[in-house]
Amino acid sequence: MELRPLGTSGLQVSVIGLGCWAMGGALWGEQDDQDSIATIQRALNLGINFVDTAPVYGFGRSEEVVGRALKGRRDQVVLATKCGLQWDAEGKISNNSSRRRILQEIDDSLRRLQVDYIDLLQVHWPDHNTSIEETMGALVEIHQAGKIKAIGVSNFSASQMAECLRHGPLHSLQPPYNLFQRQIEQDILPFCREHEIGVVAYGPMYQGLLTGKYFFGEATPSDDLRRNHRELRPGRFEINRKALEELRRIAERNDRTLAQVAINWVLSQPGVTVTICGARRPDQIEADLLGAGWAVSRNDLAAIERVLETRTQELAALETQA
């Protein structure tokens, strides 16, 4: 498994990371903890060393499951979690990146994960009610205390990252990035390259849409997260299906699945360090692994770009008609 440096943190991470959101259940539907533990341990056996979770995933459940899975194997893992979201007794989630909240969250995460330190702590979403100066001050504080090795943010803009850098080190950004979601190419990716900030791209398969299974009659979304996804609505569905048909032909030429080409494409983009692949069973992470370790040809990359340009144009025309 290829390793890449995570910004200037000194951490070396596998290009495929294991995302543990679905292991918390909730929006993704029921999940068996033993399946989750088996998936994490299989990922480690395959050479994946980057494991990403968050307190809000199942309201602590995902972190607890990760902690159980990593017993006796802590030294094999670059462990990432997050902070800055809170929830009430009814499960209502809100932003809170205050110093007080972060100092509480780091201790709660250490307890649930059953570890002495966390490699990468990321602010989950920007909190517009707390200054970035206060948030970064808390992160620097726990970094100096040895509770974390690196500081990251998730879903932050280039200007927000610039403000972070005024108050301390910033080692990574975790943004959404895939064949159908390319907004970070405008200014966020260039900013990260310029400032040597590692990019931990999440959603390479766009919540399963880029596997093609919802477009070719293989499955119907049953969870709350995808049941009413905008890309599955009439009009967009047909345009997306056409694009995926063409991308599938490219995948077949490379003896790979659509999902594996989607993963490989993200990893081929300049500035991307690692892409996070969510998995609920060992066989899923085994399949994801085949998205790394090979290269799409220059001709196929150009063909992919043409497909995506056509899709963009057709979606723009659809919006105009609406």
N, C-alpha and C positions, 0 to 999 in steps of 0.2 A: 504494500500500500504506500503510495507516494505521500510524503510529508511536506508541508510548506510552513514557513515561519508566519506566526500570527502577528502581523505588524511588527512593532519594536518590543513586544512583550517578552521575547526570549522563549516563548512556547512554540513547539513544533506540533502541528495538528495534521491528522489524516485528511485528505481532500474530500472524503465522504465522511460526514458526521451523522450520528444517530439522533434524530429528533424524538422527544418523548412526550409530546403534547397528547397524542391519542391514548397514551398509557394512563392518563388521568381519567379517562372515560368522558363523562359529561357530554359536550356537544358532539363528540365522535361516536357516541353509543357505548354500549357495555363492552368492557374489556376485562379479560381474565389476568390477574396479577402474575400467575405462573407463566402465561404466554409472554408477558412483558419481560419478566426476568430472563426467560430463555432467549428472547430476542436480544437483550442487552449482552448477555454472555456470549451468544453466537457472534455478535458484532465484534466483540473484543477478540474472539478467536480468529476472526477473519482479518484482523489488523486494523480495524477502526479504533481510534483512540479518543475521538472527540464525541462526547455525550452531552446533549443540550436539553435542559429541562427548565422549569419555572415553578414558583410557588402556586401560581394561579391555575396551573394545569391540574384540574381535579381538586383544587383547594387543598394542596399539600400532598395529595395521593401520589402524583407522579414522582415527586422528590423522594417520598418514602420508599416507593418501589425501586427507584434507582439506587438508593442507599442499600437496600437489601441485596440487589444484584451485584453491587461492587464490593461486597465484603471479601476481604482477602486479595482484592485486585486493584486497590486504590492507586498503586504506583504505575498501573498500565493506562491510566485515563487522564485526559485533559477534561476536567469536569466544569461545565458551564451551567449557570443558572441565572436568574434575573431578580429584579426588585422593582418597586415603584407602582405596583398595583395592590389594592386591598379589596376585601369583600366583607359584606355584612352577613347576618344570620340567614337572610333570604337568598344569599348568593349574588347580590347586586355588586358589580365590580366598578371601582372608581380609581382614578389616579391619585397617587400620593408618593412623591419622591422627596419628602422632607427629610431632614437629618434624623429626626426622631424615628421616623418610619423605617429608614434604611438601616439604622443601627439595630432596630428590633428584628427586621427581616433577615439580616445576615446571621444572627444567632439562631433564629427559627430554622433557617435553611441548613445550617451546619448540624443542627440536632436531627432534622428529618433525614438528611443525607448520611448521617453518622460518620462525618469526616471532621478533620481538624482545620482544614482550609479548603477554599474553592479556587480553582484556577482562574476562571473568568466570571466576573459578576457584571451583568448588563442591565441598564435601566430599560425596562420593557417598552415603555412608551413615553413620549414627552409629557411632562406635567406642567400645564400652563399656569397653575396656581402656586408653583414653587420655583424660585429662581434657579437657574442652572448653576450659579455660584454656590448656593447652599447644597444642591445635590452633589456637585463635584467635590465640595469640601468634605462631605460625609464619605464619599468613595475613597478619596485620598486618605482620610483618617483610618479607615479599615484596611486599606492597602498597606499603610505604614505599620499597622498593628499585626500584619502577617496573616490576616484572615482571608485575603484574596491575593492572587498573583498578578492579575491584570484587570483593567477597567474597560468596559465596553458599553455601548448604547445600542438600542434597537429602534428602528422606525424613525430615526432622527433625520432632519434635513441637513444640507451642507452648512447653512448658517448656524443651526443649532450646534453642530459639531465644532464649528469655528469658535463659538462661545465656550464650549467645553474646554477647548485647548487653551483658553485664556486662564483657566483655573486649575489645570492639572494635566497629567498624561491621558491620552485616549488611545487605546490599543486596537479596538475593533468596532465595527458597525455590523449589525444584523438587519438587513433589509429584505423585502420580498423581491425575487428576481427569477424570471423564467422566460421562456419563448414568447409568452403572451403578456407578460408584465415587464416592461423594459424602461420604466420611467427613470430609474437611477442612472441610466446612461447619460442623461442630460447634464447633470452637475455633480451628483453624489459620487459616482465612480471616479470621475476625474479628481475630485477633492480628496478621496481616500488614497488614490495613487500618489498625488502630490505630497500628502502628509504622512505617508507610510502607515496608514490605518488598515488593518486587516479587514477583509470583507467576508462575513459569514452569511452567505446567501440562503434564505429559507424559501420553501415552496417551489423547488425546481420542477415539480410535477403539478403545480397549481391546484393543490388540494385534490389530486387524482384526475383532474380533467385532462392532463396531457398524457395519461395512459391510453386515452381513447375509449375506455370502457363505457363511458356514459353516452358516447356519440355513435357507437357501433352496435348497440343493443346487447352488450355483454352484462350490463348492470344498470340499476336505477338507484339514485341516491336515497338512502333511508335515514340519514342523520340530519339534524337540524342545520348543520353548517352548510350543506351542499344542496339540500332539497330545492331551494329557490334561487340557486346561483344565477347571476345575471348572464353568464356565458351559455347557459342552457335554455334561455328564453327564446321564443320564436324569433326568427330573423338572425339573431346572433348565432343560434344553434347551427343553422344551415351553413353560414359562413365559416364557423369554426370547424364543422365537420369536413367541409371541402379542404381546408388547410391541413387538417390532420390526416386526411387521405393521402395528400401529397407527401407529407412528412413521413407517413408510414412506409411509403415506397422507398424513401431515402434510408429509413431504418432497415428495411429488408435487404437493401444492397450491402449494408454493413453487417448483416446477420445479427441485428440487435432489435430490441423492442422500441416502441415509441418512447416509453419512459426512460430507457437507457440512453437514447439519443438526446432527450431533453436534459438529463443530468450532465451528459458529456458536453453539451453546448454551453451550459452555465460555466462549467469548469474551464472551458477554453477561452472565456472572456478575460481580457487583461484587467488585472486588479482583483479578481476573485480568488480568495484563499481556500475556502471550503464551502461545500453546499450541504445543507442539512436535509436528510431524507427521513421522513417519518415512517415508522414500521411498527406493526402490532404482532407480527409473527416472524420466526427465524427465516422462513423462506422468502419473505418480502425483502429483508435486508440483504439476503444472498443475491437476489435479483438486482437490487439497487447497485450492488458492488460492481456489476458488469457495466455500469455507466462510466467507470473510471478505468484507467490503464490502457487506453487506446486513443486514437485521434481521428476525428472526422477529416476527410480530405478537404483540400482547398476548394475543389469543385463542388463538393457536397455542402460546404459552408456557404458558398455563394448561392446554391440552389435553395438552401434553407432561408437565406435572406430574401430571396425573391418571393418565396411563399409568404413570408411574414409581411413584406411590403404590400403584396396584393391583399392580404387579409386586412391590413390597416386601412387601405383605400376603400375596401368594400364596407367595412364597419363605419367609416366616416360618411359614406354615401347613405348608409342605412339611417344614421343619426340625422342627416339632412332631410331625409324623407319624413322622419318622425316629427 
